[in-house]
Amino acid sequence: MGDEESADSGRPKLAEARGVESVYQPAEDSALLADAARERVNEGDRALDVGTGSGYVAAAMADAGADALGVDLNPEACRQARENGVPVVRGDLLSPFRDGVFDLVAFNPPYLPTPEEKEWDDWMEHALSGGEDGRRLVDPFLDGVGRVLASGGEALLLVSSLTDPEAVRAYARERDLVGERIASEKHPYEELVVLRFTQME
């Protein structure tokens, strides 16, 4: 088992244990967000796909006529997105970008609540684990997304019923963002929800 275990912990690497790559691949949540983004984006809009992974949501926005860009911290994700024809920046959430530049920002964050003792430190963990409350990256995204939105811009955020969408909306309100549910999809153990956020006037 030596080559299947991480050298430091003796546990199989998370990506190997789950039979997946080191980059999150499109699934039901990606499709729900991509459909919502495709409906909201306009020809010529400047659009950003945060945590782009393979570039699936960014590509959907580009297909709808947007000038779409991806951002991801995982270098392998950046490589895959580029191979899929998506311009991508390697960076952490919204930090690489200027103020007021995007008409639409989409984010499919890691939203699965995961106790700290069950987290494994690899790229797939970063793509899937939302921390104790599922909001490890949701809250920082909401802290900063208003800064990068152009006037009249909006943000689309995919969360799970396990992440408490109403608590997410309440957190956003404290940051002058108004949220509404615009799409949802029920699954056996959760409901996936797309929240749309705009800046308070």
Backbone torsions as a table, in degrees:
resi	resn	phi	psi	omega
1	MET	NA	-0.2	-171.8
2	GLY	-53.1	-43.9	-175.7
3	ASP	-79.5	-6.5	177.7
4	GLU	-98.7	-3.1	-177.0
5	GLU	-112.5	148.3	174.7
6	SER	-74.3	143.5	-172.3
7	ALA	-63.6	-32.4	-172.5
8	ASP	-86.8	-32.2	-171.3
9	SER	-109.5	-16.9	-175.8
10	GLY	74.7	5.4	178.2
11	ARG	-100.8	152.2	174.2
12	PRO	-62.5	144.2	175.7
13	LYS	-61.5	142.7	-174.5
14	LEU	-56.2	-44.7	-178.3
15	ALA	-60.3	-40.3	-179.9
16	GLU	-70.3	-38.8	-178.8
17	ALA	-64.6	-32.1	-178.2
18	ARG	-94.1	0.0	177.1
19	GLY	67.4	32.2	-178.3
20	VAL	-127.1	173.5	179.8
21	GLU	-81.9	-174.6	177.1
22	SER	-88.1	2.8	176.3
23	VAL	-122.8	130.6	179.6
24	TYR	-65.1	128.1	-178.7
25	GLN	-98.6	153.6	-175.7
26	PRO	-56.3	136.3	177.9
27	ALA	-139.1	-163.3	-176.7
28	GLU	-57.6	-39.9	-178.8
29	ASP	-65.8	-41.6	178.4
30	SER	-61.0	-43.2	-178.4
31	ALA	-64.9	-40.7	179.6
32	LEU	-62.9	-45.0	179.4
33	LEU	-67.8	-41.6	-179.9
34	ALA	-61.6	-41.6	178.5
35	ASP	-63.2	-43.0	179.1
36	ALA	-64.6	-42.2	-179.7
37	ALA	-65.7	-40.6	179.6
38	ARG	-60.4	-36.9	179.8
39	GLU	-74.1	-29.3	-174.2
40	ARG	-90.3	-25.3	-172.3
41	VAL	-80.3	147.3	178.8
42	ASN	-113.5	157.1	177.2
43	GLU	-52.9	127.6	177.1
44	GLY	83.8	-3.0	177.3
45	ASP	-62.3	146.4	171.1
46	ARG	-89.0	116.7	-172.5
47	ALA	-124.8	145.7	-179.2
48	LEU	-127.8	132.9	173.9
49	ASP	-108.5	106.0	-177.5
50	VAL	-81.8	136.3	-175.5
51	GLY	62.3	50.8	-166.7
52	THR	-64.2	-23.0	-179.4
53	GLY	60.1	-121.5	-179.6
54	SER	-79.2	-4.5	178.8
55	GLY	92.1	12.9	-172.3
56	TYR	-60.9	-49.2	-177.2
57	VAL	-70.5	-39.4	177.3
58	ALA	-60.5	-42.1	179.4
59	ALA	-63.8	-38.0	178.3
60	ALA	-63.6	-40.4	179.0
61	MET	-68.6	-37.6	177.4
62	ALA	-65.3	-39.8	177.8
63	ASP	-61.1	-28.6	179.7
64	ALA	-85.8	2.6	174.5
65	GLY	106.6	1.1	-178.9
66	ALA	-80.7	156.4	168.3
67	ASP	-88.4	91.3	-167.0
68	ALA	-102.9	143.7	-178.2
69	LEU	-134.8	146.6	174.5
70	GLY	-111.5	156.0	172.4
71	VAL	-137.8	138.4	179.0
72	ASP	-156.5	146.3	178.6
73	LEU	-82.1	-25.3	-176.8
74	ASN	-78.2	116.8	-178.7
75	PRO	-61.7	-32.0	177.9
76	GLU	-68.5	-36.8	175.6
77	ALA	-63.4	-42.9	178.2
78	CYS	-59.3	-41.5	179.2
79	ARG	-63.6	-46.2	-179.0
80	GLN	-64.0	-42.2	179.6
81	ALA	-61.2	-43.1	178.4
82	ARG	-62.2	-41.7	178.6
83	GLU	-62.4	-27.3	178.2
84	ASN	-90.6	11.1	173.7
85	GLY	84.7	14.2	-178.6
86	VAL	-100.9	123.0	172.2
87	PRO	-64.1	134.5	-173.7
88	VAL	-142.2	147.7	176.0
89	VAL	-115.3	134.8	173.4
90	ARG	-85.3	121.0	-179.5
91	GLY	-176.1	173.8	-175.7
92	ASP	-97.7	109.8	177.7
93	LEU	51.9	-118.8	-171.9
94	LEU	-101.9	0.9	-171.5
95	SER	-60.4	-29.4	-177.3
96	PRO	-75.7	-5.9	-164.6
97	PHE	-111.0	150.8	179.6
98	ARG	-73.0	165.8	178.6
99	ASP	-69.9	146.2	168.1
100	GLY	61.9	32.3	-170.5
101	VAL	-104.2	-18.7	-172.8
102	PHE	-112.8	136.9	174.8
103	ASP	-81.4	-30.8	179.6
104	LEU	-144.1	130.3	175.9
105	VAL	-122.8	126.8	179.3
106	ALA	-116.7	143.7	-179.5
107	PHE	-147.0	123.2	169.8
108	ASN	-108.4	89.2	-172.1
109	PRO	-81.5	168.2	166.0
110	PRO	-66.7	121.0	-173.2
111	TYR	-126.2	1.6	-179.5
112	LEU	-78.0	118.6	176.6
113	PRO	-59.6	127.5	-175.6
114	THR	-137.6	116.6	176.6
115	PRO	-58.3	143.9	-175.2
116	GLU	-55.4	-37.4	-176.7
117	GLU	-70.6	-13.2	179.5
118	LYS	-101.7	2.1	-179.7
119	GLU	-83.7	140.6	175.4
120	TRP	-116.2	141.6	-171.3
121	ASP	-91.3	83.8	171.5
122	ASP	-147.0	177.7	-173.3
123	TRP	-65.8	-34.9	-179.5
124	MET	-70.1	-32.8	173.9
125	GLU	-61.1	-43.6	179.3
126	HIS	-62.9	-30.2	-178.6
127	ALA	-80.0	-22.9	-171.9
128	LEU	-113.1	-35.4	-171.3
129	SER	-84.1	125.5	177.4
130	GLY	-97.8	11.8	-177.7
131	GLY	76.7	-169.9	-173.3
132	GLU	-54.9	-41.6	-175.3
133	ASP	-109.4	6.5	-179.4
134	GLY	80.1	6.2	-173.3
135	ARG	-120.8	25.9	-177.9
136	ARG	-54.6	-39.8	178.3
137	LEU	-110.9	-14.7	177.6
138	VAL	-61.5	-49.1	-176.9
139	ASP	-64.8	-46.7	176.5
140	PRO	-60.4	-34.7	176.5
141	PHE	-62.2	-47.5	179.9
142	LEU	-66.6	-29.7	175.8
143	ASP	-60.8	-33.9	-170.3
144	GLY	-113.0	-13.4	-170.3
145	VAL	-68.4	-32.0	178.5
146	GLY	-58.9	-32.0	-179.2
147	ARG	-63.8	-38.7	-173.4
148	VAL	-92.1	-7.0	-179.4
149	LEU	-77.6	135.7	172.1
150	ALA	-72.0	167.5	176.3
151	SER	-57.8	128.0	-177.1
152	GLY	79.5	3.8	-179.1
153	GLY	-75.8	167.0	-179.3
154	GLU	-143.6	159.1	178.5
155	ALA	-121.7	139.0	175.5
156	LEU	-113.6	126.0	-175.8
157	LEU	-127.8	125.5	176.4
158	LEU	-92.6	127.8	175.9
159	VAL	-134.3	171.7	178.4
160	SER	-110.5	157.1	172.3
161	SER	-58.3	-24.9	177.2
162	LEU	-69.3	-17.6	-177.7
163	THR	-94.4	-4.9	-178.5
164	ASP	63.6	78.0	-177.8
165	PRO	-55.4	-33.5	-179.6
166	GLU	-69.4	-34.5	175.3
167	ALA	-67.7	-35.8	176.4
168	VAL	-63.7	-44.3	178.7
169	ARG	-63.4	-39.1	179.0
170	ALA	-64.4	-42.4	177.6
171	TYR	-61.1	-41.8	-179.7
172	ALA	-64.9	-39.4	179.7
173	ARG	-58.7	-35.5	178.3
174	GLU	-66.8	-15.3	178.0
175	ARG	-110.5	25.3	175.2
176	ASP	62.2	35.2	176.4
177	LEU	-119.7	128.4	177.5
178	VAL	-95.3	127.9	-177.0
179	GLY	-115.9	145.6	174.4
180	GLU	-142.7	150.7	175.1
181	ARG	-79.2	128.5	178.5
182	ILE	-119.6	-11.1	177.9
183	ALA	-160.4	151.5	176.8
184	SER	-156.1	161.7	-178.4
185	GLU	-153.8	124.3	-177.6
186	LYS	-86.9	138.7	175.4
187	HIS	-129.0	168.4	-173.0
188	PRO	-54.2	-38.5	-173.8
189	TYR	-115.4	2.3	-177.9
190	GLU	-164.9	168.3	170.8
191	GLU	-117.7	129.4	175.0
192	LEU	-88.8	136.7	-174.7
193	VAL	-133.1	134.3	170.7
194	VAL	-101.3	121.6	176.7
195	LEU	-102.4	135.6	176.0
196	ARG	-106.6	128.9	-179.6
197	PHE	-118.9	135.5	173.0
198	THR	-129.3	158.9	-179.1
199	GLN	-77.2	139.0	176.4
200	MET	-62.4	142.2	178.9
201	GLU	-89.9	NA	NA
